[in-house]
């Protein structure tokens, strides 16, 4: 009989305990997958950013505004293919008070040119550009809010108080995974005319696409140099860097999730170690016989390592199955619908699933090898007498 087959028989010798251990491992690893999926969904916001898209904001803080004229000056710089601008609108649908989504007031035509992943029907595009009261939104957000083309959506303003009535002129999709799929867009010009005079003529940020052959880093420096001597100075970063800076506000939360993930892995190791230690004590005489027959540390270590790896693999496989069902068919749809502004895509990534499975196998094998020390400390004679039980 091979050591692998012997390890499998040892695992199945106490089916009740094995099942309990596998279920406990699966619960712990499922929690680990959910935590890593949450962290991955946060990080995915900047990982999906366009490599050649630049964002320009107030140098002091992204909460401060820029003069509207800055956008025109940026468009006139050499090396700029197209540029647009936007303001946070942050409207909330009173019919869905718990739903968090991104709503922006944008320069419509140029915004569609800069965010070329937006796929909007030509007829809808024409209607939106011609309708100052109109708005467009991504298909996932439209499904969440329950609106269709032609409907009127009334939002409660937060940054800009009041009731805002918007006619839905189009629903768009995206040609690749992008956070803009969960956004609602209205006309900046309408917003600017409706707000008090002292707030007009200001924008939140400028978005730029470099021309072919132009280095994004060089263009970013040129933009900031243009306004270096002004009262309102700018900071231009890549889209990925800007998104990462937003995540920086959540750094403490992400660090906490990372810490909890490590604790969960420690729990997995303890569960495997406890199950293997109990097995070693119960089978003390059998290991004494193996040592008498000439089996040494490496062979016994392989036996215990395989036994632990089998437990870890079973727990990991069950955890992956549970997590995929839970996230893809229960949590994922809810999170994407209710928190699309934070998690536009909430799915278990293949690397997360494979990582959890690999960690289960690796930690199981490692705890099996650690059990070898306890086994080798006893003498063969004592183990043959059943000592150490």
C-alpha positions as CSV (number, residue, x, y, z in Angstrom):
1,X,0.0,0.0,0.0
2,X,1.4,3.4,-0.9
3,X,1.8,6.2,1.6
4,X,-0.8,8.3,-0.2
5,X,-3.4,5.5,0.0
6,X,-2.5,5.0,3.7
7,X,-3.0,8.7,4.3
8,X,-6.4,8.6,2.6
9,X,-7.4,5.6,4.8
10,X,-6.3,7.4,7.9
11,X,-8.4,10.5,6.9
12,X,-11.4,8.3,6.4
13,X,-10.9,6.2,9.5
14,X,-13.0,8.5,11.7
15,X,-15.6,9.8,9.2
16,X,-17.5,11.8,11.7
17,X,-14.5,13.7,12.9
18,X,-13.2,14.1,9.4
19,X,-16.5,15.6,8.2
20,X,-16.6,18.0,11.2
21,X,-13.1,19.1,10.5
22,X,-13.8,19.6,6.8
23,X,-16.9,21.6,7.5
24,X,-15.1,23.8,10.0
25,X,-12.3,24.3,7.5
26,X,-14.8,25.2,4.8
27,X,-16.5,27.8,7.0
28,X,-13.2,29.4,7.8
29,X,-12.0,29.4,4.2
30,X,-15.4,30.7,3.0
31,X,-15.0,33.7,5.3
32,X,-11.5,34.2,3.9
33,X,-12.8,34.1,0.3
34,X,-15.5,36.6,1.1
35,X,-13.0,39.0,2.7
36,X,-10.6,38.7,-0.2
37,X,-13.4,39.2,-2.6
38,X,-14.4,42.4,-0.9
39,X,-10.8,43.7,-0.9
40,X,-10.5,42.6,-4.5
41,X,-13.7,44.4,-5.5
42,X,-12.4,47.6,-4.0
43,X,-9.0,47.3,-5.7
44,X,-10.7,46.4,-9.0
45,X,-11.9,50.0,-9.2
46,X,-8.4,51.2,-10.1
47,X,-7.2,48.0,-11.7
48,X,-9.8,48.5,-14.4
49,X,-8.7,52.1,-15.0
50,X,-7.7,53.2,-18.5
51,X,-3.9,53.4,-18.8
52,X,-3.9,56.6,-20.9
53,X,-6.6,58.5,-19.1
54,X,-5.6,61.4,-16.9
55,X,-7.5,63.3,-14.2
56,X,-6.8,66.8,-13.1
57,X,-8.0,68.1,-9.8
58,X,-7.4,70.9,-7.3
59,X,-3.9,70.4,-5.9
60,X,-5.0,71.0,-2.3
61,X,-7.8,68.4,-2.2
62,X,-10.2,66.6,-4.6
63,X,-13.0,68.1,-2.5
64,X,-12.1,71.6,-3.8
65,X,-13.2,72.9,-7.3
66,X,-11.4,74.3,-10.4
67,X,-12.5,77.2,-12.6
68,X,-14.5,76.1,-15.6
69,X,-12.0,77.9,-17.9
70,X,-9.3,75.5,-17.0
71,X,-11.0,72.8,-19.1
72,X,-10.7,74.9,-22.2
73,X,-7.1,75.7,-21.5
74,X,-6.3,72.0,-21.1
75,X,-8.0,71.2,-24.5
76,X,-5.8,73.7,-26.2
77,X,-2.5,72.2,-24.9
78,X,-0.3,70.3,-27.4
79,X,-0.7,66.5,-27.1
80,X,-4.3,66.5,-25.9
81,X,-6.6,64.3,-28.0
82,X,-9.7,65.2,-26.1
83,X,-10.7,66.4,-22.6
84,X,-13.9,66.7,-20.6
85,X,-14.9,67.6,-17.1
86,X,-17.4,66.6,-14.4
87,X,-18.8,67.5,-11.0
88,X,-20.0,65.2,-8.2
89,X,-23.8,65.4,-8.2
90,X,-24.5,62.7,-5.6
91,X,-28.2,62.5,-6.1
92,X,-30.2,59.9,-4.2
93,X,-33.4,58.1,-5.4
94,X,-36.0,58.5,-2.6
95,X,-37.6,55.3,-3.9
96,X,-34.4,53.4,-3.2
97,X,-32.9,55.2,-0.2
98,X,-30.4,52.4,0.6
99,X,-29.0,52.2,-2.9
100,X,-25.6,53.9,-3.3
101,X,-24.6,54.9,-6.9
102,X,-22.5,57.5,-8.6
103,X,-24.2,60.5,-10.3
104,X,-22.2,63.1,-12.2
105,X,-22.9,66.4,-13.9
106,X,-20.8,66.2,-17.1
107,X,-20.0,68.0,-20.3
108,X,-22.0,65.5,-22.3
109,X,-20.4,65.2,-25.8
110,X,-16.8,65.4,-24.6
111,X,-17.5,63.0,-21.8
112,X,-18.6,60.3,-24.2
113,X,-15.5,60.9,-26.2
114,X,-13.2,60.6,-23.3
115,X,-14.9,57.5,-21.9
116,X,-15.0,55.6,-25.1
117,X,-16.0,52.4,-23.4
118,X,-19.5,53.8,-23.1
119,X,-21.8,52.1,-25.7
120,X,-24.8,54.4,-26.2
121,X,-27.3,53.9,-29.0
122,X,-26.9,56.8,-31.6
123,X,-30.5,57.7,-31.3
124,X,-30.2,57.9,-27.5
125,X,-27.0,59.9,-27.8
126,X,-28.8,62.4,-30.0
127,X,-31.7,62.7,-27.7
128,X,-29.5,63.3,-24.7
129,X,-27.3,65.9,-26.3
130,X,-30.5,67.8,-27.3
131,X,-32.3,67.5,-24.0
132,X,-31.0,69.7,-21.1
133,X,-33.4,67.9,-18.7
134,X,-32.2,64.5,-19.9
135,X,-29.9,62.0,-18.4
136,X,-28.4,58.6,-19.3
137,X,-27.3,55.8,-17.0
138,X,-25.6,52.4,-17.2
139,X,-27.7,49.3,-17.7
140,X,-26.9,47.7,-14.4
141,X,-28.0,50.9,-12.5
142,X,-31.1,51.2,-14.7
143,X,-32.1,47.7,-13.6
144,X,-31.5,48.5,-10.0
145,X,-33.5,51.7,-10.1
146,X,-36.2,50.1,-12.2
147,X,-36.2,52.8,-14.9
148,X,-36.4,52.7,-18.7
149,X,-35.9,55.1,-21.6
150,X,-38.6,57.7,-21.4
151,X,-39.2,57.5,-17.7
152,X,-38.8,60.5,-15.4
153,X,-36.4,60.0,-12.5
154,X,-36.6,62.3,-9.5
155,X,-33.5,62.6,-7.3
156,X,-32.9,64.3,-4.0
157,X,-29.8,66.4,-4.3
158,X,-27.1,66.2,-1.6
159,X,-24.2,68.3,-2.8
160,X,-26.8,70.4,-4.6
161,X,-30.0,70.4,-2.5
162,X,-33.4,70.2,-4.0
163,X,-35.6,67.9,-6.1
164,X,-34.1,67.2,-9.5
165,X,-36.3,65.8,-12.2
166,X,-34.5,63.9,-15.0
167,X,-35.8,62.4,-18.1
168,X,-34.0,59.1,-19.0
169,X,-32.9,59.5,-22.6
170,X,-30.8,56.5,-22.9
171,X,-29.4,53.4,-21.2
172,X,-25.8,52.4,-22.0
173,X,-23.6,49.4,-21.6
174,X,-19.8,49.3,-21.7
175,X,-17.4,47.5,-24.1
176,X,-15.2,46.4,-21.2
177,X,-15.5,46.2,-17.4
178,X,-15.6,49.8,-16.1
179,X,-17.0,51.6,-13.1
180,X,-18.9,54.0,-15.4
181,X,-21.3,51.2,-16.1
182,X,-23.0,52.0,-12.7
183,X,-23.1,55.8,-13.2
184,X,-25.9,58.3,-13.9
185,X,-24.9,61.2,-16.1
186,X,-26.7,64.6,-16.4
187,X,-25.8,67.9,-18.1
188,X,-23.3,70.1,-16.3
189,X,-24.8,73.1,-18.0
190,X,-28.2,72.5,-16.5
191,X,-26.7,72.1,-13.0
192,X,-24.6,75.3,-13.5
193,X,-27.6,77.3,-14.4
194,X,-29.8,76.0,-11.5
195,X,-27.4,76.6,-8.6
196,X,-26.7,80.0,-6.9
197,X,-24.5,82.4,-8.8
198,X,-21.7,82.1,-6.3
199,X,-21.3,78.4,-7.1
200,X,-21.4,78.7,-10.9
201,X,-18.5,78.3,-13.3
202,X,-16.8,75.6,-11.3
203,X,-16.0,72.0,-12.0
204,X,-14.8,69.1,-9.9
205,X,-12.1,67.6,-12.2
206,X,-10.9,67.4,-15.8
207,X,-10.4,64.2,-17.6
208,X,-7.9,64.0,-20.5
209,X,-6.9,61.5,-23.2
210,X,-3.4,62.1,-24.7
211,X,-3.0,62.2,-28.5
212,X,-1.2,59.3,-30.2
213,X,2.5,59.3,-29.5
214,X,2.2,61.6,-26.4
215,X,3.4,60.4,-23.1
216,X,0.7,60.5,-20.4
217,X,3.3,61.4,-17.8
218,X,4.7,64.2,-19.9
219,X,1.2,65.6,-20.6
220,X,0.4,65.4,-16.9
221,X,3.4,67.6,-16.1
222,X,2.5,70.0,-18.9
223,X,-1.0,70.5,-17.5
224,X,0.2,71.2,-14.0
225,X,2.9,73.6,-15.3
226,X,0.3,75.5,-17.2
227,X,-1.5,76.4,-13.9
228,X,1.6,76.4,-11.6
229,X,1.5,80.2,-11.2
230,X,-2.3,80.5,-10.7
231,X,-4.1,81.0,-7.4
232,X,-5.8,77.6,-8.0
233,X,-3.1,75.0,-8.8
234,X,-3.7,71.6,-10.2
235,X,-2.6,68.0,-9.7
236,X,-2.8,65.7,-12.6
237,X,-2.6,61.9,-12.1
238,X,-3.3,58.8,-14.1
239,X,-6.9,57.5,-13.6
240,X,-5.4,54.5,-11.8
241,X,-3.6,56.7,-9.3
242,X,-6.7,58.9,-8.7
243,X,-8.8,55.8,-8.0
244,X,-6.1,54.5,-5.7
245,X,-6.1,57.8,-3.8
246,X,-9.8,57.4,-3.2
247,X,-9.2,54.0,-1.8
248,X,-6.6,55.5,0.4
249,X,-9.4,57.0,2.4
250,X,-10.5,53.4,3.2
251,X,-6.9,52.2,4.0
252,X,-7.7,51.5,7.6
253,X,-10.7,49.3,6.6
254,X,-8.6,47.4,4.0
255,X,-5.9,46.9,6.6
256,X,-8.4,45.5,9.1
257,X,-9.7,43.1,6.5
258,X,-6.2,41.9,5.7
259,X,-5.6,41.4,9.5
260,X,-8.8,39.4,9.8
261,X,-7.8,37.3,6.8
262,X,-4.5,36.4,8.6
263,X,-6.5,35.4,11.7
264,X,-8.7,33.2,9.6
265,X,-5.7,31.4,8.1
266,X,-4.4,30.8,11.7
267,X,-7.7,29.3,12.6
268,X,-7.5,27.0,9.5
269,X,-4.0,25.9,10.6
270,X,-5.2,25.2,14.2
271,X,-8.2,23.1,12.9
272,X,-5.9,21.0,10.7
273,X,-3.3,20.7,13.5
274,X,-5.8,19.6,16.1
275,X,-7.3,16.9,13.8
276,X,-3.9,15.5,12.9
277,X,-2.6,15.6,16.4
278,X,-5.6,13.6,17.6
279,X,-5.0,11.0,14.9
280,X,-1.3,10.7,15.7
281,X,-2.1,10.0,19.4
282,X,-4.8,7.5,18.5
283,X,-2.5,5.6,16.0
284,X,0.6,5.8,18.2
285,X,1.1,2.0,18.1
286,X,0.7,1.9,14.3
287,X,3.4,4.6,13.9
288,X,5.6,2.6,16.2
289,X,5.3,-0.4,13.9
290,X,6.1,1.7,10.9
291,X,9.2,3.1,12.6
292,X,10.2,-0.5,13.6
293,X,9.9,-1.6,10.0
294,X,12.4,1.1,9.0
295,X,10.2,4.1,8.1
296,X,12.1,7.2,9.0
297,X,11.3,10.9,9.4
298,X,11.0,11.8,5.6
299,X,8.5,9.0,4.9
300,X,6.5,9.6,8.0
301,X,6.5,13.3,7.3
302,X,5.2,12.6,3.8
303,X,2.4,10.5,5.3
304,X,1.3,13.2,7.7
305,X,1.8,15.9,5.1
306,X,-0.4,14.1,2.6
307,X,-3.0,13.5,5.3
308,X,-3.1,17.1,6.2
309,X,-3.2,18.2,2.6
310,X,-6.2,15.9,1.9
311,X,-8.1,17.5,4.8
312,X,-7.1,21.0,3.5
313,X,-8.1,20.2,0.0
314,X,-11.5,18.9,1.0
315,X,-12.2,21.9,3.1
316,X,-10.9,24.3,0.4
317,X,-12.9,22.7,-2.3
318,X,-16.1,22.9,-0.2
319,X,-15.3,26.5,0.7
320,X,-14.9,27.5,-3.0
321,X,-18.2,25.9,-3.9
322,X,-20.0,27.6,-1.0
323,X,-18.4,31.0,-1.8
324,X,-19.2,30.8,-5.5
325,X,-22.8,30.0,-4.8
326,X,-23.1,32.6,-2.0
327,X,-21.5,35.4,-4.0
328,X,-22.6,34.7,-7.5
329,X,-26.2,33.8,-6.7
330,X,-27.0,35.7,-3.5
331,X,-24.6,38.5,-2.3
332,X,-23.1,39.5,-5.6
333,X,-26.3,40.7,-7.3
334,X,-27.4,42.5,-4.1
335,X,-24.1,44.3,-3.6
336,X,-23.8,45.3,-7.2
337,X,-27.4,46.6,-7.1
338,X,-27.3,48.4,-3.8
339,X,-23.7,49.5,-3.6
340,X,-22.8,50.0,-7.2
341,X,-20.9,53.2,-6.4
342,X,-18.5,51.2,-4.3
343,X,-18.6,47.7,-5.8
344,X,-19.6,47.9,-9.5
345,X,-18.4,44.3,-9.9
346,X,-18.6,41.9,-6.9
347,X,-17.6,38.4,-8.0
348,X,-15.2,35.7,-6.7
349,X,-12.1,36.1,-8.9
350,X,-10.5,32.8,-10.1
351,X,-7.2,33.7,-8.4
352,X,-9.1,34.2,-5.1
353,X,-10.7,30.8,-5.4
354,X,-7.5,29.0,-6.4
355,X,-5.6,30.9,-3.7
356,X,-8.0,29.7,-1.0
357,X,-7.8,26.1,-2.2
358,X,-4.0,26.3,-2.4
359,X,-3.8,27.8,1.2
360,X,-6.1,25.0,2.5
361,X,-3.8,22.4,0.9
362,X,-0.6,24.2,2.0
363,X,-1.6,24.8,5.6
364,X,-2.9,21.3,5.9
365,X,0.4,19.9,4.7
366,X,2.4,22.2,6.9
367,X,0.4,21.3,10.1
368,X,0.9,17.6,9.1
369,X,4.7,18.1,9.0
370,X,4.5,19.9,12.4
371,X,2.9,16.8,13.9
372,X,5.9,14.8,12.9
373,X,7.9,16.4,15.7
374,X,5.6,15.1,18.3
375,X,5.7,11.7,16.7
376,X,9.5,11.4,16.6
377,X,9.9,12.6,20.2
378,X,8.5,9.3,21.5
379,X,10.4,6.0,21.4
380,X,9.4,3.1,19.2
381,X,8.9,0.8,22.3
382,X,6.6,3.3,24.0
383,X,4.6,3.8,20.8
384,X,4.3,0.0,20.3
385,X,2.8,-0.2,23.9
386,X,0.3,2.4,22.9
387,X,2.1,5.2,24.8
388,X,1.2,8.7,24.0
389,X,-2.5,8.0,23.6
